[in-house]
Each structure stands twice: as structure tokens, then as C-alpha cells.
Amino acid sequence: MIFRNRPLVRLGAAALLASGAFTALGAPAQAAGTETDLSLDVVGTRVADGAQGKLAFVKVTNKGANTPSELAVRADVSKLDWTKVAAFPGVEDGCDLEGTEEKPTAFVCHATTAGLPGPGETTDLPIVLIKLVESLDAPYSAPVTFTIISADDTNEDNNTKSATVEFTKESGADLTVLADDVKNAVTVTNGGFKLAGDLHAGDTAALIYTAWNQGDVATAGLKISVKLPKGVTFTETEEDCEYNADKTSLVCTYANAPFVPWLQDKEDGDNVTSGGRFYHLLSVGEDVKAGALTGGTVSVEPIMPAPGAAPQAAEVKNLPDNMTPVRVDDLDASDNTDGYAVVVAAQGGSGGGEGDEGGLPLTGAKAGLIGGIGAAVVAAGGAMFLVARRRRVVLVTPGDEKPTA
């Protein structure tokens, strides 16, 4: 099937950059002891009227104690009218196709070795939703069903989820947030920080997440709420943020950080942006035991202009210290919250090293700027969003948006 559609090319290319966890082949077989409980959820399937498309996500979370040896996700798209719309996995190496190229009925995508989620971790499969016509005369909706396929799964009750793909006639902002699992320690030195191997009790880490606007209306700003897992606290405080007494949750209000719709974000390097990449430094308690600390969440909420107010400038006037403006190609509350785990390794691992990922620039004692973010990668879920929340954080610069395995 050949799509001659520029927004599709932009969305598809972006999704491919975040698709390293899935392929048409899959991971090689591993040793015994791989039984675990895998669960599935689907978010982000409503598309604003003025948006040509967006990225939805299938989230596979490991709720058990072992890493599976195999994992595949089957996407049943047989109910879609492929003369009007399309929904397909954004996977670089492709997925097994059922049906024909003109009218697919299903896709089966296999996780790579790096994409197999460890205990408490989540693997995300990006799904490209796109209009195949310039506009739709009426709202269009159809069901799609996603199913986990794994011989290692111990609970079939949470393996299937149906969602309604909706191409609405509604306009509005549509924020999406994606948070990485926290798996690496960081060292802060000489105005930057580096990954420093596995994360151990007593270490400093960085929670990294991306928020962007997939709708067709600009926001005036945004509010971000972060909840940390038990045993983890914020290392430092930041302007524009309020913390609870234990420094285990925060709310940051950025009233003057508008996010425009992706189609209005046409240039890199300016202060007109449709998305941003954020981080917060975290401290892991000295007495925390090894394992996955779950229950962490990041939520975003748009701040809209007051009714009747004059249109505001789209340019970000006061950029938050812990945000870098980024361009993203691309009304739905389902993708406004993302969970994450803080994965603490047993002592004796690779923690404490200098790492080989290079430094991230900081703007001061408070949360700093993450620089060199490639626009297309952010559209796929963030410059350092890795579909499997893999062990490495990859930095890219515009023109060099290439993921590593």
C-alpha cells in the first residue's frame, strides 16, 4: 500500500524513530524462568478535526517477577474503512501483515530483545492514526483490538484491549505525555550530568518525559503533575513548581509556555513550539531494596486562554528552566497521564561508572535544559523516548535523528 500523504510521511517517519522495541522477527529464545504477567492498555485514539493524524500508543506492562523470553502484539484493524483512514504500527522493520496491502486486517509486531519489558517496566508500541483523505465530512469511528501473544504470560485476563479510533469533528488541544522508566544513575558535574550505569540505592537519577500537542488548537500554557514511587524523592526544587512536604510529588504551572498544534510548528530553533522535553533529578533512598519501584505517574493538563480573551502570541516568552522548545509533527484525556517505574539494581552491578552517553547540559542548580532534541523524534514520543524504555538514553540532534539498538 502506497500512501501519498505528506502528514502520513511525517507521522510515519517520526514513529519509526521510536519503534526499536518491535520488529517483524522478534527476540531469540531465552532460558527458563521467564513466566510473568503481561498486561496491555491503549491510549490516544481520538483525533481532533483539524489534525491530519496523531500517534496513539499500545502499552505492555510487565506486572510479574521475570522478563519474558518472547512478546508480540496483534493489532486487529479489520473494521476500519481503509479508503478514509488508516491505523498501523510505526515499526521500522515492519510487522507481519494479515490481509492485503490495500486492506490490511491485522498486524503482528514482535518485540526485540531490547523491547522485552523487565519486571515493572513498560514497552510502548506507537500506532499511526491518519486520514487518507484531505478532510472527513462527518465524524468517523471504528473499533480496533490489540492482543498480547506470549507463551510466557501467566494471566490472559488482561491481554486484550479494544479501543475506538475516533476521527472527530471537534477542535481542541490534545496533549500527550510519555515518561521513561528510570533505570540509570546520573552524575552531576561541571555543569552537566551523565548516565552512570545501573541505578542503586542512594544514587541520583533523572526522570525524563515529553509533553506535546497533537490537537488543532494552541494552549496558553500547561500544568504538570508528577508523583514519585515510594522510596524516591526530588533532589532539588524548581521555580514554578509546588512540592508536598515529603518532596514526593509536585505540580508545575507554566502559564506562559504555549504549545501550538504540530502543523503550526514549522521551524526548529525558535520559541514557537508544539512540545517540550522535561526532567527532574531524583534521589533514591539509601534503604531501598533492589527491584522495580512502581506507581510513579506524570500528568499534563492544558492551560487554555480565558474565554473572550484576545489571541495570545504563540511564542514562548518565559521558557521554563527545565524545558527546551522542540518542534513536533503532528482532545483526548487518555494520553494525558503516563506511568513509569524506578528500577533499582542490586549492589555489585555497573553503577558508579562514568557512562558513555555524553553529558546533558544544566542551566543551574535547578532543573536544567535538555539540548539538541531532534524534532521528528519528539513527534514519536520524545527525543529520548525509547519505545521499550531501554537501558540506554539516546541523545540526538536535528539532522541526526537515528535511534540505537
CORVENNOR-V894861 format. One record per residue. N is the residue number from 0. RES is the residue in one small letter. SS is DSSP state (alpha for helix, beta for strand, coil for the rest). PSI is psi in degrees with one decimal (* if undefined). Layout:
n: [N & N]
res: [RES & RES]
ss: [SS & SS]
psi: [PSI & PSI]
//
This chain:
n: [0 & 1 & 2 & 3 & 4 & 5 & 6 & 7 & 8 & 9 & 10 & 11 & 12 & 13 & 14 & 15 & 16 & 17 & 18 & 19 & 20 & 21 & 22 & 23 & 24 & 25 & 26 & 27 & 28 & 29 & 30 & 31 & 32 & 33 & 34 & 35 & 36 & 37 & 38 & 39 & 40 & 41 & 42 & 43 & 44 & 45 & 46 & 47 & 48 & 49 & 50 & 51 & 52 & 53 & 54 & 55 & 56 & 57 & 58 & 59 & 60 & 61 & 62 & 63 & 64 & 65 & 66 & 67 & 68 & 69 & 70 & 71 & 72 & 73 & 74 & 75 & 76 & 77 & 78 & 79 & 80 & 81 & 82 & 83 & 84 & 85 & 86 & 87 & 88 & 89 & 90 & 91 & 92 & 93 & 94 & 95 & 96 & 97 & 98 & 99 & 100 & 101 & 102 & 103 & 104 & 105 & 106 & 107 & 108 & 109 & 110 & 111 & 112 & 113 & 114 & 115 & 116 & 117 & 118 & 119 & 120 & 121 & 122 & 123 & 124 & 125 & 126 & 127 & 128 & 129 & 130 & 131 & 132 & 133 & 134 & 135 & 136 & 137 & 138 & 139 & 140 & 141 & 142 & 143 & 144 & 145 & 146 & 147 & 148 & 149 & 150 & 151 & 152 & 153 & 154 & 155 & 156 & 157 & 158 & 159 & 160 & 161 & 162 & 163 & 164 & 165 & 166 & 167 & 168 & 169 & 170 & 171 & 172 & 173 & 174 & 175 & 176 & 177 & 178 & 179 & 180 & 181 & 182 & 183 & 184 & 185 & 186 & 187 & 188 & 189 & 190 & 191 & 192 & 193 & 194 & 195 & 196 & 197 & 198 & 199 & 200 & 201 & 202 & 203 & 204 & 205 & 206 & 207 & 208 & 209 & 210 & 211 & 212 & 213 & 214 & 215 & 216 & 217 & 218 & 219 & 220 & 221 & 222 & 223 & 224 & 225 & 226 & 227 & 228 & 229 & 230 & 231 & 232 & 233 & 234 & 235 & 236 & 237 & 238 & 239 & 240 & 241 & 242 & 243 & 244 & 245 & 246 & 247 & 248 & 249 & 250 & 251 & 252 & 253 & 254 & 255 & 256 & 257 & 258 & 259 & 260 & 261 & 262 & 263 & 264 & 265 & 266 & 267 & 268 & 269 & 270 & 271 & 272 & 273 & 274 & 275 & 276 & 277 & 278 & 279 & 280 & 281 & 282 & 283 & 284 & 285 & 286 & 287 & 288 & 289 & 290 & 291 & 292 & 293 & 294 & 295 & 296 & 297 & 298 & 299 & 300 & 301 & 302 & 303 & 304 & 305 & 306 & 307 & 308 & 309 & 310 & 311 & 312 & 313 & 314 & 315 & 316 & 317 & 318 & 319 & 320 & 321 & 322 & 323 & 324 & 325 & 326 & 327 & 328 & 329 & 330 & 331 & 332 & 333 & 334 & 335 & 336 & 337 & 338 & 339 & 340 & 341 & 342 & 343 & 344 & 345 & 346 & 347 & 348 & 349 & 350 & 351 & 352 & 353 & 354 & 355 & 356 & 357 & 358 & 359 & 360 & 361 & 362 & 363 & 364 & 365 & 366 & 367 & 368 & 369 & 370 & 371 & 372 & 373 & 374 & 375 & 376 & 377 & 378 & 379 & 380 & 381 & 382 & 383 & 384 & 385 & 386 & 387 & 388 & 389 & 390 & 391 & 392 & 393 & 394 & 395 & 396 & 397 & 398 & 399 & 400 & 401 & 402 & 403 & 404]
res: [m & i & f & r & n & r & p & l & v & r & l & g & a & a & a & l & l & a & s & g & a & f & t & a & l & g & a & p & a & q & a & a & g & t & e & t & d & l & s & l & d & v & v & g & t & r & v & a & d & g & a & q & g & k & l & a & f & v & k & v & t & n & k & g & a & n & t & p & s & e & l & a & v & r & a & d & v & s & k & l & d & w & t & k & v & a & a & f & p & g & v & e & d & g & c & d & l & e & g & t & e & e & k & p & t & a & f & v & c & h & a & t & t & a & g & l & p & g & p & g & e & t & t & d & l & p & i & v & l & i & k & l & v & e & s & l & d & a & p & y & s & a & p & v & t & f & t & i & i & s & a & d & d & t & n & e & d & n & n & t & k & s & a & t & v & e & f & t & k & e & s & g & a & d & l & t & v & l & a & d & d & v & k & n & a & v & t & v & t & n & g & g & f & k & l & a & g & d & l & h & a & g & d & t & a & a & l & i & y & t & a & w & n & q & g & d & v & a & t & a & g & l & k & i & s & v & k & l & p & k & g & v & t & f & t & e & t & e & e & d & c & e & y & n & a & d & k & t & s & l & v & c & t & y & a & n & a & p & f & v & p & w & l & q & d & k & e & d & g & d & n & v & t & s & g & g & r & f & y & h & l & l & s & v & g & e & d & v & k & a & g & a & l & t & g & g & t & v & s & v & e & p & i & m & p & a & p & g & a & a & p & q & a & a & e & v & k & n & l & p & d & n & m & t & p & v & r & v & d & d & l & d & a & s & d & n & t & d & g & y & a & v & v & v & a & a & q & g & g & s & g & g & g & e & g & d & e & g & g & l & p & l & t & g & a & k & a & g & l & i & g & g & i & g & a & a & v & v & a & a & g & g & a & m & f & l & v & a & r & r & r & r & v & v & l & v & t & p & g & d & e & k & p & t & a]
ss: [coil & coil & coil & coil & coil & alpha & alpha & alpha & alpha & alpha & alpha & alpha & alpha & alpha & alpha & alpha & coil & coil & coil & coil & coil & beta & beta & coil & coil & coil & coil & coil & coil & coil & coil & coil & coil & coil & coil & beta & coil & beta & beta & beta & beta & beta & beta & coil & coil & beta & beta & coil & coil & coil & coil & coil & beta & beta & beta & beta & beta & beta & beta & beta & beta & beta & coil & coil & coil & coil & coil & coil & coil & coil & coil & beta & beta & beta & beta & beta & coil & coil & coil & coil & coil & coil & coil & coil & beta & beta & beta & beta & beta & coil & coil & coil & coil & coil & coil & beta & beta & beta & beta & coil & coil & coil & coil & beta & beta & beta & beta & beta & beta & beta & beta & coil & coil & coil & coil & coil & coil & coil & coil & coil & coil & beta & beta & beta & beta & beta & beta & beta & beta & beta & beta & coil & coil & coil & coil & coil & coil & coil & coil & beta & beta & beta & beta & beta & beta & beta & beta & beta & beta & coil & coil & coil & beta & coil & coil & alpha & alpha & alpha & coil & beta & beta & beta & beta & beta & beta & beta & beta & coil & coil & coil & coil & coil & coil & coil & beta & beta & beta & beta & beta & coil & coil & beta & coil & beta & beta & beta & beta & beta & beta & coil & coil & beta & beta & beta & beta & beta & beta & beta & coil & coil & coil & coil & coil & beta & beta & beta & beta & beta & beta & beta & beta & beta & beta & coil & coil & coil & coil & coil & coil & coil & beta & beta & beta & beta & beta & beta & beta & coil & coil & coil & coil & beta & beta & beta & coil & coil & coil & coil & coil & coil & beta & beta & beta & coil & coil & coil & coil & coil & beta & beta & beta & beta & beta & beta & coil & coil & coil & coil & coil & coil & coil & alpha & alpha & alpha & coil & coil & coil & coil & coil & coil & coil & coil & coil & coil & beta & beta & beta & beta & beta & beta & beta & beta & beta & beta & coil & coil & coil & coil & coil & coil & beta & beta & beta & beta & beta & beta & beta & beta & beta & beta & beta & beta & beta & coil & coil & coil & coil & coil & coil & coil & coil & coil & coil & coil & coil & coil & coil & coil & coil & coil & coil & coil & beta & beta & beta & beta & coil & coil & coil & coil & coil & coil & alpha & alpha & alpha & coil & beta & beta & beta & beta & beta & beta & beta & beta & coil & coil & coil & coil & coil & coil & coil & coil & coil & coil & coil & coil & coil & coil & coil & beta & beta & coil & coil & coil & coil & coil & coil & coil & coil & coil & coil & coil & coil & coil & alpha & alpha & alpha & alpha & alpha & coil & coil & coil & coil & coil & coil & coil & coil & coil & coil & coil & coil & coil & coil & coil & coil & coil & coil & coil & coil & coil & coil & coil & coil & coil & coil]
psi: [128.6 & 119.5 & 117.9 & 79.7 & 112.0 & -45.7 & -34.8 & -42.9 & -43.4 & -45.2 & -45.3 & -44.4 & -39.0 & -44.3 & -37.2 & -31.4 & -15.7 & 22.1 & 18.7 & -8.1 & -14.5 & 153.8 & 176.2 & -12.4 & -65.8 & -179.8 & 150.3 & 158.9 & 146.0 & -176.5 & 175.0 & 174.2 & 33.6 & 8.2 & 137.0 & 168.3 & 111.2 & 132.9 & 159.6 & 141.8 & 159.8 & 132.8 & 155.8 & 41.4 & 11.3 & 133.0 & 130.7 & 153.5 & -44.0 & 1.7 & 132.3 & -23.2 & -179.1 & 175.6 & 122.4 & 170.1 & 134.9 & 124.7 & 119.5 & 117.6 & 135.9 & 108.3 & 6.9 & -159.5 & -4.2 & 162.5 & 127.3 & 155.4 & -15.8 & 152.4 & 132.3 & 155.6 & 127.3 & 127.2 & 112.2 & 109.4 & 24.1 & -20.1 & -6.7 & 146.7 & 101.4 & 3.3 & -13.6 & -47.3 & 166.6 & 151.6 & 120.6 & 152.6 & 138.4 & 78.2 & 127.5 & -45.6 & 4.1 & 169.0 & 161.5 & 133.0 & 132.6 & 141.8 & -151.0 & 165.9 & -31.6 & -33.4 & 81.3 & 147.0 & -26.0 & 158.5 & 142.4 & 119.2 & 130.0 & 138.4 & 139.3 & 172.1 & -43.2 & -22.5 & -3.6 & 119.4 & 131.3 & 175.7 & 128.0 & -10.7 & 164.6 & 136.8 & 131.1 & 132.4 & 113.6 & 137.0 & 120.3 & 122.0 & 128.1 & 142.8 & 132.6 & -2.5 & 162.3 & -38.0 & 159.0 & 137.1 & -23.7 & 162.3 & 146.1 & 135.5 & 152.5 & 150.0 & 144.7 & 146.5 & 134.6 & 137.4 & 136.4 & 137.5 & 113.5 & 126.2 & -17.2 & -11.3 & 136.9 & -1.5 & 107.4 & -8.3 & -22.2 & 29.8 & -12.7 & 137.5 & 128.6 & 142.7 & 153.7 & 117.9 & 120.6 & 118.1 & 98.7 & 170.2 & 22.9 & 147.4 & 148.7 & 168.5 & 149.8 & 86.4 & 142.2 & 142.7 & 140.7 & 124.3 & 136.3 & 143.9 & 144.3 & 111.7 & -7.4 & 142.9 & 158.2 & 151.2 & 134.1 & 116.4 & 146.0 & 42.6 & 10.8 & 176.1 & 152.2 & 153.0 & 143.6 & 45.5 & -162.7 & 154.3 & 125.7 & 164.5 & 136.2 & -7.3 & 166.2 & 140.1 & 178.1 & 124.4 & 122.7 & 132.2 & 161.5 & 138.6 & 136.9 & 164.7 & 110.3 & 11.0 & -156.4 & 12.1 & 137.6 & 147.9 & 163.4 & -23.7 & -164.4 & 155.3 & 132.0 & 131.0 & 130.8 & 130.5 & 131.1 & 152.2 & 160.6 & 135.2 & -0.7 & 140.3 & 162.4 & 135.9 & -34.1 & 165.5 & 155.3 & 150.4 & 152.7 & 7.9 & 142.5 & 136.3 & 151.7 & 172.2 & -32.9 & -1.6 & 42.6 & -2.6 & 154.9 & 160.4 & 119.7 & 128.3 & 115.5 & 86.6 & -18.4 & 39.5 & 74.0 & 140.9 & 116.9 & 160.8 & 153.9 & -33.3 & -18.5 & -3.6 & 90.0 & -12.7 & 143.0 & 153.1 & 3.6 & -176.7 & 14.3 & 115.6 & 149.4 & -0.3 & 163.6 & 156.1 & 129.4 & 156.4 & 158.3 & 136.5 & 138.2 & 151.6 & 127.4 & 132.0 & 147.5 & -29.1 & 10.8 & 134.1 & 155.0 & 145.3 & -177.0 & 121.7 & 108.8 & 172.4 & -2.8 & 142.5 & 151.3 & 128.0 & 144.6 & 147.3 & 127.4 & 142.1 & 117.7 & 156.0 & 147.2 & 144.2 & 130.7 & -4.9 & 151.4 & 145.7 & 135.4 & 162.2 & 143.8 & -12.7 & 137.4 & 118.7 & -41.4 & 91.7 & 126.5 & 144.9 & -32.2 & 28.2 & 142.0 & 132.4 & 138.6 & 150.7 & 137.5 & 141.1 & 94.2 & * & 73.3 & 102.4 & -9.9 & -24.3 & 23.9 & -8.4 & 137.4 & 138.5 & 160.5 & 161.6 & 150.0 & 113.1 & 112.2 & 123.5 & 155.7 & 150.8 & 146.3 & 0.5 & -149.1 & 13.3 & 157.5 & -8.9 & 173.7 & -18.3 & 169.8 & 22.2 & -6.1 & 168.5 & 154.1 & 128.4 & 141.4 & 150.3 & 4.4 & -165.9 & -29.4 & 171.0 & 139.9 & -173.4 & 136.4 & 119.0 & 170.5 & 48.5 & 125.8 & 132.0 & -45.1 & -33.4 & -38.9 & -38.2 & -27.9 & 1.5 & 3.1 & 149.9 & -34.4 & 17.6 & 121.3 & 130.6 & -35.6 & 5.3 & 54.3 & 177.3 & -16.5 & 144.1 & 125.1 & 126.8 & 136.9 & 160.3 & 157.0 & 131.5 & -4.6 & 41.2 & 75.9 & 121.0 & 157.8 & 159.4 & *]
//
